[in-house]
Amino acid sequence: MNATALAQRTIGDALDWVARELAAAGVEGARRDGRILLAQALGTTPDQVFAYPERPLTAAQWTDFAALAARRQAREPVSRIRGRREFWSLEFRISAATLDPRPESETLVEAVLARIEDRSEDLTILDLGTGSGCLLLALLRDLPRASGLGVDMDPAALAVARDNARSLGLGERAAFRRSDWGRELTGMWPVIVGNPPYIVRSDIDGLEPEVARYDPRPALDGGPDGLDAFRALAPEVFRLLAPGGLAALEIGLGQAQAVEAILEAAGLRSAGRVEDAGGRTRCILAVAGDGSGGRLRSQKTV
């Protein structure tokens, strides 16, 4: 990529060039990604880039843009290049320490909200393996009197989650602490959520480069069969879930039956499977053995 040779050309030239470069690297949506990255380099919006293709660029702008394009050509996701990702119509900062939130994970948020009878009531939420904090903070945004705790083993991830809570105006209702899943926690929680690692270890290197190269390996690696985290989580969820409470866990493809068996062996009872927009089972719901089926009323932790 020779940015200097392209100096004094226009936004339209830049988009044509980056679309060719990224497509050759196997990037889907090459022109769309190029438009976002050009807007980043210019400090403007993708709509402005689209609206003024005739606008000339300086050599410095070309240099900045080419550096961003080179990162995408290496299959670094646009969200990681920008350092932020939209999730549940909220903007989250992400880092090398956090999983890049996927739109499919919004299925879990929708599933929990659908089972809360009165969103204005008090609830406390526990997010196991919080990462960027996206699940907890998305729920708190739609539950104005709820509060929650996100736990993670990585202090760098917790720092990102705290920053996201502050920037979204949720810092007073969200706390974060270091814990190996729920082992350091006490109390009874009406809502427990989590997106544990569930990829079969031997499959990780065969994933899309955007995932295999750039998502933190501990957030992906579910062990030899993809179920290690669920085996660790199940007894902790059983211990911490309040009577009548609801647990919601994201799962991988084809794991529903196995995860349900792990949860049931720990004393929990399946309360349903939830599909994402593509028809894939994305989330398993569970309640305590004497639970009421996962419809929530106001409860506090003790």
C-alpha positions in Angstrom: 0.0 0.0 0.0 1.7 3.2 -1.2 -0.2 6.0 0.3 2.2 8.7 -1.0 1.5 7.7 -4.6 -2.2 8.2 -4.0 -1.8 11.7 -2.4 -4.1 14.4 -3.8 -6.7 12.0 -4.9 -10.3 12.0 -3.7 -12.5 10.3 -1.2 -14.0 8.3 -4.1 -10.5 7.2 -5.2 -9.8 6.1 -1.6 -12.9 4.0 -1.4 -12.3 2.3 -4.8 -8.7 1.6 -3.7 -9.6 0.2 -0.3 -12.4 -1.9 -1.6 -10.0 -3.6 -4.0 -7.4 -4.1 -1.3 -9.7 -5.5 1.3 -11.6 -7.7 -1.1 -8.3 -9.3 -2.2 -7.6 -10.0 1.5 -10.9 -11.9 1.8 -12.7 -9.2 3.8 -16.5 -9.4 3.4 -18.2 -6.0 3.1 -14.9 -4.4 1.9 -16.4 -1.1 0.7 -18.5 -0.7 3.9 -15.5 -1.3 6.1 -13.4 1.0 4.0 -16.0 3.8 4.4 -15.9 3.4 8.2 -12.2 3.4 8.3 -11.9 6.5 6.0 -14.4 8.3 8.3 -12.2 7.4 11.2 -9.1 8.7 9.5 -10.8 12.0 8.6 -12.6 12.5 11.9 -16.0 12.5 10.3 -18.9 10.1 9.7 -19.4 7.4 7.1 -22.4 9.4 5.8 -20.2 12.3 5.1 -17.7 10.1 3.4 -20.5 8.7 1.2 -21.9 12.2 0.4 -18.7 13.9 -0.8 -16.7 11.4 -3.0 -15.2 14.3 -4.9 -13.5 15.8 -1.8 -9.7 15.7 -2.1 -7.5 14.2 0.6 -4.1 15.4 1.8 -1.0 13.3 1.9 -1.3 13.1 5.7 -4.9 11.9 5.4 -3.9 9.2 3.0 -1.1 8.1 5.3 -3.5 7.8 8.2 -6.1 6.0 6.2 -3.6 3.6 4.6 -2.4 2.6 8.1 -5.9 1.7 9.2 -6.6 -0.1 5.9 -3.5 -2.2 6.4 -4.7 -3.3 9.8 -8.1 -4.4 8.3 -6.2 -6.1 5.4 -4.5 -8.2 8.1 -8.1 -9.1 9.2 -8.2 -7.1 12.4 -11.9 -6.3 12.9 -13.1 -2.7 12.3 -14.4 -2.6 15.9 -10.9 -3.4 17.3 -9.3 -0.8 15.0 -11.8 1.8 16.2 -11.6 0.5 19.8 -15.4 0.4 20.2 -18.4 -1.6 19.3 -22.1 -0.9 19.3 -24.2 -3.4 21.3 -27.8 -3.0 22.3 -27.7 0.5 20.7 -25.0 1.4 23.1 -21.3 2.1 22.4 -18.8 0.0 24.3 -15.1 0.5 24.4 -13.3 -2.8 23.8 -9.6 -3.8 24.1 -7.3 -6.7 23.6 -8.5 -8.0 27.0 -12.2 -8.2 26.1 -14.3 -10.3 23.7 -15.7 -8.3 20.8 -19.4 -8.2 21.6 -21.5 -9.9 18.8 -25.0 -8.9 17.8 -26.1 -12.5 18.4 -25.4 -12.0 22.1 -28.2 -9.5 22.2 -30.4 -12.6 22.2 -29.5 -13.2 25.8 -30.5 -9.7 26.8 -33.8 -10.0 25.0 -34.5 -13.3 26.7 -33.9 -12.0 30.2 -35.9 -8.8 29.6 -38.8 -10.8 28.2 -39.1 -12.7 31.5 -39.1 -9.7 33.8 -42.7 -8.8 34.6 -42.1 -5.3 35.8 -39.0 -3.5 34.5 -39.5 -0.7 37.0 -38.9 -3.0 40.0 -35.7 -3.5 41.9 -33.5 -6.4 40.7 -29.9 -7.3 41.2 -27.9 -8.9 38.3 -24.8 -11.0 38.4 -22.7 -11.1 35.2 -20.2 -14.0 35.3 -17.2 -13.3 33.0 -18.3 -9.8 32.2 -15.5 -8.8 29.7 -16.5 -5.3 28.4 -19.6 -5.4 30.6 -21.9 -5.4 27.6 -24.5 -7.9 29.0 -24.8 -6.3 32.4 -24.9 -2.7 31.2 -27.4 -3.5 28.4 -29.7 -4.9 31.0 -29.2 -2.0 33.4 -30.0 0.4 30.6 -33.5 -1.1 30.2 -34.0 -1.8 33.9 -33.9 1.7 35.5 -33.9 0.6 39.1 -31.7 -2.5 38.8 -28.1 -2.8 39.9 -25.5 -5.4 39.2 -22.1 -6.9 39.6 -19.8 -8.0 36.8 -16.9 -10.4 37.6 -13.9 -11.3 35.6 -10.5 -12.8 36.2 -8.7 -10.2 34.0 -8.1 -6.9 35.7 -7.6 -5.3 32.3 -11.1 -6.4 31.2 -12.6 -5.1 34.5 -11.0 -1.7 33.8 -12.7 -1.6 30.4 -16.0 -2.6 31.9 -15.8 0.1 34.6 -15.0 2.7 32.0 -18.0 1.6 29.9 -20.2 1.9 33.0 -19.1 5.4 33.6 -19.3 6.5 30.0 -22.9 5.1 29.7 -24.0 6.8 32.9 -24.4 3.5 34.7 -21.4 3.7 37.1 -23.6 4.2 40.2 -25.6 1.0 39.5 -22.8 -1.3 38.3 -19.9 -2.7 40.3 -17.1 -4.8 39.1 -14.7 -7.1 40.9 -12.1 -9.9 40.2 -13.4 -13.4 40.7 -12.9 -16.8 39.3 -16.5 -17.2 38.1 -18.6 -17.1 41.2 -16.2 -18.7 43.6 -15.4 -15.6 45.7 -19.0 -14.4 45.8 -21.8 -14.9 48.3 -25.5 -13.9 48.4 -28.5 -14.8 46.3 -29.0 -13.2 42.9 -32.3 -13.0 41.1 -30.7 -12.8 37.7 -27.4 -14.4 36.6 -26.1 -14.0 33.1 -22.9 -15.1 31.3 -21.2 -15.7 28.0 -18.6 -18.3 28.9 -16.0 -19.6 26.5 -17.6 -22.4 24.5 -15.4 -23.0 21.5 -13.8 -26.5 21.2 -10.1 -25.8 21.7 -9.0 -27.6 18.5 -11.5 -25.5 16.5 -10.2 -22.1 17.5 -7.4 -21.7 14.9 -9.9 -22.6 12.1 -12.3 -19.8 13.0 -12.4 -16.6 11.0 -9.1 -14.6 11.4 -11.1 -11.7 13.0 -11.9 -14.1 15.9 -9.0 -16.5 16.0 -6.3 -13.8 15.9 -7.9 -10.9 17.8 -10.3 -12.2 20.4 -8.6 -13.1 23.7 -8.0 -16.9 23.7 -9.3 -17.4 27.3 -12.7 -15.9 26.2 -13.0 -18.5 23.4 -11.4 -21.7 24.8 -14.0 -24.0 26.1 -11.6 -26.9 26.5 -11.4 -30.2 24.6 -15.2 -30.4 24.1 -16.2 -26.8 24.6 -18.0 -27.5 27.9 -15.3 -26.9 30.5 -16.6 -23.5 31.6 -20.2 -24.8 31.9 -19.0 -27.5 34.3 -17.2 -24.9 36.4 -20.2 -22.5 36.3 -23.1 -24.8 37.0 -22.5 -25.4 40.7 -21.7 -21.7 41.2 -24.9 -20.7 39.5 -26.9 -23.2 41.6 -25.3 -21.8 44.8 -25.9 -18.2 43.9 -29.2 -18.2 42.1 -32.1 -16.9 44.3 -35.3 -18.9 44.6 -37.5 -18.0 41.6 -34.5 -16.4 39.9 -33.3 -16.9 36.3 -30.0 -17.8 34.9 -29.2 -17.2 31.2 -26.1 -18.5 29.5 -24.9 -18.2 25.9 -23.9 -21.4 24.3 -22.2 -22.7 21.2 -23.7 -24.5 18.2 -25.1 -27.9 19.1 -24.4 -27.6 22.8 -27.9 -27.1 24.1 -28.6 -30.7 25.3 -25.1 -31.1 26.8 -25.3 -27.8 28.7 -28.8 -28.6 30.0 -27.5 -31.9 31.3 -24.6 -30.2 33.1 -27.0 -27.6 34.7 -29.5 -30.3 35.7 -26.7 -32.4 37.3 -25.8 -29.3 39.4 -29.4 -29.0 40.7 -30.8 -26.5 38.2 -33.7 -27.0 35.9 -33.9 -25.9 32.3 -36.4 -23.1 31.6 -36.1 -23.0 27.8 -33.9 -22.5 24.9 -33.7 -19.2 23.0 -32.9 -18.9 19.3 -31.2 -16.0 17.7 -32.4 -14.3 14.5 -30.7 -17.0 12.4 -32.7 -19.8 14.1 -29.7 -21.0 16.0 -30.1 -21.9 19.7 -28.0 -19.2 21.3 -29.1 -19.1 25.0 -30.1 -21.6 27.7 -32.3 -20.5 30.5 -32.3 -22.2 33.9 -34.0 -21.8 37.3 -33.5 -23.4 40.7 -35.0 -26.9 41.0 -38.2 -25.4 42.6 -38.3 -22.4 40.3 -41.5 -21.0 38.9 -40.5 -21.2 35.3 -38.3 -18.1 34.9 -40.8 -15.3 35.3 -39.2 -12.7 37.6 -40.6 -10.4 40.2 -38.6 -7.9 42.3 -36.0 -9.6 44.5 -32.9 -8.3 46.3 -29.7 -10.1 47.0 -29.0 -11.0 50.6 
